[in-house]
Amino acid sequence: MFRYIASRVLLLIPTFIGISFVAFIFIRLLPGDPVIALAGERGMTPERHQLLMDQFGFNRPIWEQYFSFLWGIFHGDFGTSIASKRPVLADFRALFPATLELSICAMLFAVIIGIPAGIFAAVKRGSIFDQLSMGIALVGYSMPIFWWGILLIILFAGILHWTPVSGRMDLIYFFKPTTGFMLIDSLISGGKGAFKSAVSHLILPTIVLGTIPLAVIARQTRSAMLEVLGEDYVRTARAKGLEPKRVIGVHALRNAMIPVITTIGLQMGLLMAGAILTETIFSWPGIGKWMIDAISRRDYVVVQGGLMLVALIVMVVNLIVDLLYAVINPRIRVK
Amino acid sequence: MNTYKKLLAATALAMLTGGLMAGGAAAKTLVFCSEAAPGGFDPALYTGGETLDATGQAVFNKLVEFKPGTSEVEPALADSWTISDDGLEYTFKLHPGVKFQTTSYFTPSRELNADDVVFSFERQKEGSPWAKYVDGASYEYFEGMDFPKLIKSVEKVDDLTVKVTLTKPNAPMLANLAMDFSSIVSKEYADKLMADGTPGKLNEQPVGTGPFQFVDYQLNTAIRYEANPDYYKGKVKLDSLIFAVTPDAAVRVQKLKAGECQLTIYPDPADVEGLKADTNLNVIQEEGLNVSTLAYNTTQAPFDKPEVRKALNQAIDKKAIVDAVYLGQGTPAINPIPPTMWSYNKSIKDDEYNPEAAKAALEKAGVKDLSMKIWAMPVARPYMPNGRRTAELIQSDFAKVGVKAEIVTFDWQEYLKQASDPKHDGAVIIGWTGDNGDPDNFLATLLSCQAVGTSNRAAWCNQEFTDLINKAAVVSDPAERTKLYEESQVVFKREAPWATLAHSLVTTAMTKNVSGYVPSPLGVHNFASVDVAE
């Protein structure tokens, strides 16, 4: 077991170096630089440009910049944004919980609706429900997020007044965030109606961000179930006279869930891409919009620091999952 | 206590405290749906309008300021001033008894004096301890307005008198001092921060003399202010002001309609009619101090010939651009400065839209089978709602006169950088919103020889034109300046370095219970005069 843990932890080192290099180099490969963005339409003279590039250290040899970036990370310093002049780590801490909260809600929404819909469609294969739900899933999958978001806002916030238009919380509530997760903070310190306000603000962005994973999960569940339902052991279970509920719910579902869970994992990563647009539409203060703004301003420090922080979180989560696997499954740790 | 009871108790407590907080916010509040999050809270460090609104306009004052709704300069922290005969010395008399804001993070011990004014400019100079007080600090407006070269010194004469000495006469100086980067900050507060080793707080928790004082900023979400009870012009009518950061234009409109904010700006042109039709809303439209242009690279053949540029200008149907791109929310531009700006030359006639004449003129100039590039700006700006669409319209106009145009575009930063390079290929769609209402801020910034390589995207260096505007910048007689600028516009039209495209209308929409809002032609947003009916 110790060897297994040690090998997993040691594996983090090359992964870390690889990711740090990609995070560092990616933004520098794009044309433009962070200094030109400071002056806007006014532009700046080549001399002034040179001076600021020197001042911010972007004219140093590339390897020197890279090592100072690494050195900073080892000391917990992810640098300071050129555009906002604020520390990257502080901004990340403030914004990441918003993205995480929205992503978790969107994924729960997708799973809670997607899996039952997929199972039901598979069991009732060829029925109207099957055709309708899979048709809707296809539409959902092809829906441009931007258009879908505005459409929902106009209908539910504009016409029906069921939900707020955008933001995370009604502005009459004013409290310092404790955890950064609005659902929790509103309960701790938000006061009467704050939790309800937080929930109501989450509804539309959750639906918009959850639509694509919902469609993917529903279709994946359906096809996995169909495959499993045709297996011999399912026929055997049926032949034994087991109730259909038990055959589907226990024998078939458990095996069908393996590819579905893999899909959910992959979709969780893809949520980031959707989060960028969803956060823009719903004025959601998360890291998606923050990163995209930084990329368009060529704010090297934010892009490299932000990517690194996301990667570190993913690495730690993966490590924990790997270790948990080993605890659960002895075969893994023996290998 | 079991878990259920604990939860119940926590909820009851939360409801109680929250109820109190919510009650506190019920006073006269204006929620402004702003277009972007501020960069920070030091107005001298940023050039973006969203930051200037949140700092210079809300929290700070300047020595002189723009009269609301105009670009005329009026007294502010300086009650009066004198200018020496040689135009080199400006002596300002400060308003006595002006208090800095008392906030949860700073209590001033003294009133505004000359030390604050001196500090506010000195700190922006290279070599000052404040020059790099946060990582990435650079005073781009101070640099861009040429202050390091223009200002010889800012000195305290006595507690309420400040003398600004210039290295050469500069007529737009007062207008420059009314800009947000010239905001007066508290030296006492800055000294305290420096002594505490936390100078960066100057950019996080501002202290000024302005109508609103800073309360809190939730990153990329909302900025909260409360009225400054000690405001030297008397407390404003609002009790609190909130900027709700809402980057998407369509969502801002929806928020306004749903009552989540009471005032918003920059709607999509396509939404303006709908806003006007809404009986719960008021819409104010006024001519922005802006211009959009197609800037030919005048160093590149055949655009180095004025007759070719003029011929192409005749081929562009500006009315169609105003209709299709601005959806009527603008006017075709004739001169490089907008008609609302003083010294606008009304006698100049625009090049008539006439494809036949354009074709003939091109032939006469010996231009055949011309292929060129049109640069379509990739972002929307108040002066240009859709660069791509504009480029397509111009492309089809040019096709009618036998000119084959290819549309190119780049990422915005790259676009600005490459378009500044005098060696770029083709004609660039670009524009400008005035900073301070002075014609110099358009004509010298965008068209002078000294701006080639930066903001003169036509790379046009015409000595006659540049001499006129450089002269206008140093004479102080307004009548003489007007004459010089009018003459310069004649030269501009004759030489045609740009096709002047349009001046856009700037739209502000607000709920019916909002009164007293005065839109600024300079594109900043100030809420000092606003009231909200309860």
Boltz contact constraints between the chains, C-beta under 6 A:
constraints:
  - contact:
      token1: [A, 31]
      token2: [B, 414]
      max_distance: 6.0
  - contact:
      token1: [A, 32]
      token2: [B, 413]
      max_distance: 6.0
  - contact:
      token1: [A, 32]
      token2: [B, 414]
      max_distance: 6.0
  - contact:
      token1: [A, 36]
      token2: [B, 413]
      max_distance: 6.0
  - contact:
      token1: [A, 36]
      token2: [B, 417]
      max_distance: 6.0
  - contact:
      token1: [A, 37]
      token2: [B, 413]
      max_distance: 6.0
  - contact:
      token1: [A, 38]
      token2: [B, 140]
      max_distance: 6.0
  - contact:
      token1: [A, 39]
      token2: [B, 140]
      max_distance: 6.0
  - contact:
      token1: [A, 40]
      token2: [B, 47]
      max_distance: 6.0
  - contact:
      token1: [A, 42]
      token2: [B, 144]
      max_distance: 6.0
  - contact:
      token1: [A, 42]
      token2: [B, 455]
      max_distance: 6.0
  - contact:
      token1: [A, 43]
      token2: [B, 420]
      max_distance: 6.0
  - contact:
      token1: [A, 43]
      token2: [B, 454]
      max_distance: 6.0
  - contact:
      token1: [A, 43]
      token2: [B, 455]
      max_distance: 6.0
  - contact:
      token1: [A, 45]
      token2: [B, 454]
      max_distance: 6.0
  - contact:
      token1: [A, 52]
      token2: [B, 138]
      max_distance: 6.0
  - contact:
      token1: [A, 80]
      token2: [B, 135]
      max_distance: 6.0
  - contact:
      token1: [A, 80]
      token2: [B, 136]
      max_distance: 6.0
  - contact:
      token1: [A, 82]
      token2: [B, 136]
      max_distance: 6.0
  - contact:
      token1: [A, 83]
      token2: [B, 39]
      max_distance: 6.0
  - contact:
      token1: [A, 84]
      token2: [B, 39]
      max_distance: 6.0
  - contact:
      token1: [A, 84]
      token2: [B, 40]
      max_distance: 6.0
  - contact:
      token1: [A, 85]
      token2: [B, 40]
      max_distance: 6.0
  - contact:
      token1: [A, 85]
      token2: [B, 134]
      max_distance: 6.0
  - contact:
      token1: [A, 85]
      token2: [B, 136]
      max_distance: 6.0
  - contact:
      token1: [A, 85]
      token2: [B, 203]
      max_distance: 6.0
  - contact:
      token1: [A, 94]
      token2: [B, 219]
      max_distance: 6.0
  - contact:
      token1: [A, 150]
      token2: [B, 250]
      max_distance: 6.0
  - contact:
      token1: [A, 153]
      token2: [B, 254]
      max_distance: 6.0
  - contact:
      token1: [A, 157]
      token2: [B, 258]
      max_distance: 6.0
  - contact:
      token1: [A, 158]
      token2: [B, 254]
      max_distance: 6.0
  - contact:
      token1: [A, 165]
      token2: [B, 254]
      max_distance: 6.0
  - contact:
      token1: [A, 165]
      token2: [B, 255]
      max_distance: 6.0
  - contact:
      token1: [A, 165]
      token2: [B, 258]
      max_distance: 6.0
  - contact:
      token1: [A, 165]
      token2: [B, 260]
      max_distance: 6.0
  - contact:
      token1: [A, 166]
      token2: [B, 251]
      max_distance: 6.0
  - contact:
      token1: [A, 171]
      token2: [B, 31]
      max_distance: 6.0
  - contact:
      token1: [A, 171]
      token2: [B, 242]
      max_distance: 6.0
  - contact:
      token1: [A, 172]
      token2: [B, 22]
      max_distance: 6.0
  - contact:
      token1: [A, 172]
      token2: [B, 25]
      max_distance: 6.0
  - contact:
      token1: [A, 174]
      token2: [B, 21]
      max_distance: 6.0
  - contact:
      token1: [A, 190]
      token2: [B, 18]
      max_distance: 6.0
  - contact:
      token1: [A, 191]
      token2: [B, 14]
      max_distance: 6.0
  - contact:
      token1: [A, 191]
      token2: [B, 15]
      max_distance: 6.0
  - contact:
      token1: [A, 191]
      token2: [B, 17]
      max_distance: 6.0
  - contact:
      token1: [A, 191]
      token2: [B, 18]
      max_distance: 6.0
  - contact:
      token1: [A, 191]
      token2: [B, 19]
      max_distance: 6.0
  - contact:
      token1: [A, 191]
      token2: [B, 21]
      max_distance: 6.0
  - contact:
      token1: [A, 192]
      token2: [B, 15]
      max_distance: 6.0
  - contact:
      token1: [A, 192]
      token2: [B, 18]
      max_distance: 6.0
  - contact:
      token1: [A, 192]
      token2: [B, 19]
      max_distance: 6.0
  - contact:
      token1: [A, 194]
      token2: [B, 18]
      max_distance: 6.0
  - contact:
      token1: [A, 280]
      token2: [B, 247]
      max_distance: 6.0
  - contact:
      token1: [A, 280]
      token2: [B, 248]
      max_distance: 6.0
  - contact:
      token1: [A, 281]
      token2: [B, 248]
      max_distance: 6.0
  - contact:
      token1: [A, 283]
      token2: [B, 246]
      max_distance: 6.0
  - contact:
      token1: [A, 285]
      token2: [B, 220]
      max_distance: 6.0
  - contact:
      token1: [A, 285]
      token2: [B, 221]
      max_distance: 6.0
  - contact:
      token1: [A, 298]
      token2: [B, 413]
      max_distance: 6.0
